Amino acid sequence: MDEARQENARQAALDYHEFPRPGKLEIRATKPLANGRDLSRAYSPGVAEACLEIKGDPANAARYTARGNLVAVVSNGTAVLGLGNIGALASKPVMEGKAVLFKKFANIDCFDIEVNEPDPCKLADIVCALEPSFGAINLEDIKAPDCFIVERICRERMGIPVFHDDQHGTAIVVGAAATNALHVAGKRFADIKVVSTGGGAAGIACLNMLLKLGVKRENVWLCDLHGLVHEGREADMNPQKAAYAQPGGPRMLADVIGGADLFLGLSGPGVLTPEMVAQMAENPIIFALANPTPEIMPDAVRSVAPGAIIATGRSDYPNQVNNVLCFPFIFRGALDVGATEINDAMQLACIEGIAQLARATTSAEAAAAYRGEQMTFGPDYLIPKPFDPRLMGVVASAVARAAMKTGVATRPLPDLDAYKQRLDGSVFRSALLMRPVFDAARTAARRLVFAEGEDERVLRAAHAIMEETTEIPILIGRPEVVAMRCERAGLPIRPDRDFQIVNPESDSRYREYWETYHRLMERRGVTPDIAKAVLRTNTTAIGAIMVHRGEADSLICGTFGQYLWHLRYVREVLARGGLHPVGALSLIIQNEGPLFVADTQVNAEPTPQQIADTVIGAARHVRRFGIVPKIALCSSSQFGNLDTSSGVRMRAALELLDAREPDFAYEGEMTVDVALDPELRTRIFPHARFEGPANVLVFGSTDAASAVRNILKTRAGGLEVGPILMGMGNRAHIVTPAITARGLLNMSAIAGTPVAKYG
């Protein structure tokens, strides 16, 4: 059975590389090339202008070419993963994979370059000759000690960063993991004894990094296949190993492991035995990083040292030491400031950024990517997960700051906070668009009640609200359940200590709540018994009553259940004093920019007046995002050419809008392609009221609006913010079950804007 699984996994990996087209990379143009004008600019004669600008000032290459965001991954294939010296050509799948990781995690463009050159000096000459093409060089899978020679020569001769990831990437992640392991163990770098196996590039680099972090040279014991590296040893030695030679004669690992606080393994399987672990210091730190089989399996360590802190290179155990935590982001920061090298300060900044991120609360996105795994800082969570989207902003900005501080940045950034926000915006696509909304929300400490307070997404959102805004979350749920789920999710917040909790099963205000609901609904057939049942079991009704009574400023509900079910109770309780649900507006963030869609939920077949109200409400809310609204009234009819139901209603709505003379651009009725394609619209209707593509689409039915919204989300990669319930004075918003924790945070900012400003 195991053999069958292995064969299936092998074939799946091969299919992944072969289909639907061979390899993992392609090249795409970033500029249009659709006509002769484009061709004359992209190539002759227009390209000469860019060439002359660069000739006049080489720094202009970062303005007019891709060089400033281009990295070369260079290898001769002499030390590939766990495969050894397989040659340059066979290493290409690995180098392609490295390029894919650069693009995925840090949006860095990358070419893999495999070179048939075993001589380190000649290989260095080749790499140095590539400098005009690239903004940085990532050396990969070059055997030791050749890798030391290649990197030294390249760093001496090149004016761009040269980074051997096998050495320094591993060392940085090990440094971050060790920093936090010692934090957990209550120890200091200066006091610990380190025993290491493996004198290759990664092992030496890790030891060098530990010294920079404070480990004393005399407390490091390095072993390899020949035993302890000691003074006078001649077998398999090089200057890098010799730097760690201990006094005395030959000894083996078992002879020096006693009392060790940290074992660092970058060698091979079975090197460390349980008997050796038993000789180590109490609660030892064991980094067994050989892949795929570590120097000792975690279960074997636990059998003799239950309190051990363990890291491996494997993804099926906690604390995977993975270079992807480092290299995309250290290059991102270095490239963005035009660094001439990646120096010690930049590497130490990378370590501190990674380590601090693990000590912070886990992001909702990382929790979703690793569902079911415990991600609370401690022995089993020393470093963040690779898919934690905060890595980009935290690590790259720390690296950029260190580069500027140490004087190696040729393009210093004027505002590091703005740079970090931009990086976060490239990962959290809603971040930049939501900034004006968050800024407005910070002007008042509004109280937000969440109807589904036991949902983990709500708990994560509540924690983020307390960290990032001045809003005050109120959660409806059973306190013991909320507390248990906060602990399980690794969240430091607790009910009644950090936020108010409303227990639907036992709340001192229960009688007041059901009596309030009964008074509001007694002439709609609601008896006292019904009111009691509703206010004991229906958290949406409870939240609405709290807003009605002034105990909360806005309600957020809908993480489960059907939208119109929630809307019923919002209407019953809060649609008073001129407030009524106008429509639901969804913001869909695409690569091409933001697009708003309405009404996706409220009015199945809206009347002309409801359509006009939706248009006016949409314009008001779009401006909250700092966007000038251009609203298209969409239908299958095109500027009066069909008398369909939606066409007739849209034309009537247009007349109502014209009578009100609103201060924003709107036009209709038209099909979606005409709304979004200004050239097509000009051909069909040259006197349209606005130019360029529409950024708001208003439909004549929820079926049409919801279909467009869902297609944009599921097939076009759109990210939704909303839906925003218009017309309720920001007193209630109903989300959908697909919403994420970040989506709830965004909705809290929308709900957190003072009522007087937006309806």
C-alpha positions, 0 to 999 in steps of 0.5 A: 500500500505504501509503495502504491501511495509513493508511486501515485505521489511520484506520478502526481508530481510528474503530471504537475510539471508536465501538464497542461504545458511543460514547466512552471514558468512563462513570460508575459508582456506588461505593456500592450502590443496591439498595433503599430503605435505600440510596436514603435514604442516598445521597439524601434524607434521609441526604445532608443529613448529609454536606452539613451536615458540609461546610458546617461544615468545607469540608475534609470534602468530601474525606471525604464526596465524590469531590472529593479524587480528581476532576480536571477536564480543561478546554479550549477546543480552540484548540491541539489536539495537531497539529490546531490550533484545531479548536474545543471540540467537536472536541477532546472525543475528546482530552480524553476520552482524557486522562481515561482516562489519569488513570484508567488510570495513577493511578486518578484520576477525571476529567471532561472539560469543553470550553468554547466561550470563546476569550477567556482572561479569560472562560475563566479565570472559568469555570474558577475557578467550577468550584472547588467540584466538583474537587480539581484542574484540568488545563488542556489544548490552549489556544493561547499566549499565552492559556494563560499568562493563563488559568493565571495567573488561575486560580492566583491565584484558586483554592485547588486545583492548576491545571496546564497540562500542555502547558506543565509536563508537557512541561517536566517530562519534558524536564527528566528526559530532559535530566538523564539525557542530560547524565549520559550525556554527562558535562556540566552544565546550567550549562555547556551552550548550548541552542538551541530552536525553537518559542516556544509554551507548551510551548517556553517552559515547557521553557526555564523549567524548564531555567533552574530546573535550572541552565542560564544564561539567557545560554546560551539561544537561542530561534528561531521562524518569524521567526528568533532572538528578539532584543532590539528584535524586534516581530514575533510577540512576547509577554512570555514570548518576550521573556524570552529575547531575545538581544542583537544583530540578526536571525539565523536558526537556522543562524546560532546553532546552532554549538557548541550542546550541546542542541537543543530542538525543539517546532516542526515538521518539517524545521526542523533539517538535518544540516548544522546538526547538524554545527555543534553540539558533539561528541556533541550532545543533540537533542530533536526533539519535533514530532509526528508528524514531528520537526524532524529524523529520528534517522537523519539525525542519526546520519549526521553525529553518530553519538554524538548523544543523541536524543529524539523525541515518537514511540513508534517511536524510543527516548526518547519524551518523553511527558507520561503519564510525569508528569501522572497521578503529579504529580496523584496526589501533589498530591491525596493531600496536599490540595495548594493548588497544584503548585509548583516544588519539586513539579515538580522532585521529579517530574523527579528521580523520573522521572530516577532511575527510568530510571537504576535497573534496568528493571522486569520488568513494563515489560520485558514490556510492551515486549518486544524493546526495549533498556531499559538506561540509556544514550543510548537509554534516558533516561526510563522507559516509560509502562507502568513500574508503579514510576512511581506510587510513586516519582513521586507520593510524591516530589511529596507529600513536596515539597508537605509540605516547602513547606507547600502540603499541607492534609492532610499524610501521617503516614508517607510510606513507608507511603504509597509502599507503598500506592501500590505496592500499588495497582499491584502487587496482590500487594504489600500481601498479600505484606508479612507474608510478605516481613517473615517472610522477612527474618528469615533469609538462606535460600539459594534454588536456581532450577532454570531459571536461564537464564530471563529471569524468573528473572534478573529475580527474582534481581535483585529478591531481592538488592535487596529481601530477605536471601535468597541466589539460586543459579541453575542454568544455563550461565554464559555464557548467564546472563551474556549474558541478564543483559546483554541484559535490562539487569540489572547482576548477573553469575554468580559475582560477584553470585550462585552459578551451578551449571553442569549441563554442568561442575560440580566436584560432579557426581560427588557429585551423581549418586552421591547421587541413585543412593544414594537411587534405586538400589532404584527401578531407577535405575542409575549410568548413569541417575543420571549422565544425570539429574544432567547434564541435569535441573536440577530433580533437581540443585536437589533434590539441592542441598537434600537435601545442605544446599547450598540451603534451598529449590528453586523450579522449574517455569517450563517443563514439566509440574507433575507431571514436576517433582513426581516429582523433588521427591518422589524426593529430598526427600519424606523424614523425614515430608515429603510433598506434601500439595497445591498452594495458589494465592492469587488476588487479586481486587478483592473480596479474596484467595481461596485455591484447593486442591488445584490440582495434586497429588492428582487425586482426593484421599482423605478423609485427603488432603483433611483434610491439604490443609485443615490445610495451607491454614489454616497457609499462609493465616495467613502472609498475616495472614488468618484462614482460613475454609475451605469444602470444595467439592463439587456436593453440599450438606450431605449432599444428594448421594452423589457421589464428591466429596460422600462424600469431603468428608463423610468429610474433615469427620469427620477434621477434627472428630476433630482439633479444629483451631483454624480455621473450616471447613465443608462440603460445599457448592457454590462459590456457597454458600461465597462468598454468606453470605446464600444459605448462611444460607437453606440451612444456617443453622447453618454454622460460620462467617459471611461469605464463605469465603476458602479453597476446597478441592475434591475433584479437581484438575480442579475446583480448576484450573478455578476457578483458571484462570477466576478468573485469565483471566476475572475478572482475578485475580492468582495467587500460587503455587502453594504446595506444601504439606507439603514443609517449604518445601523446594520449590515448583513454579510454572507456566509462566505465572508472571511475574518478580514471581510468582517474587519472591513465591514466593521470599519464601514459600520464604524463610520459615524452615522451622521456621515453616511446612510 
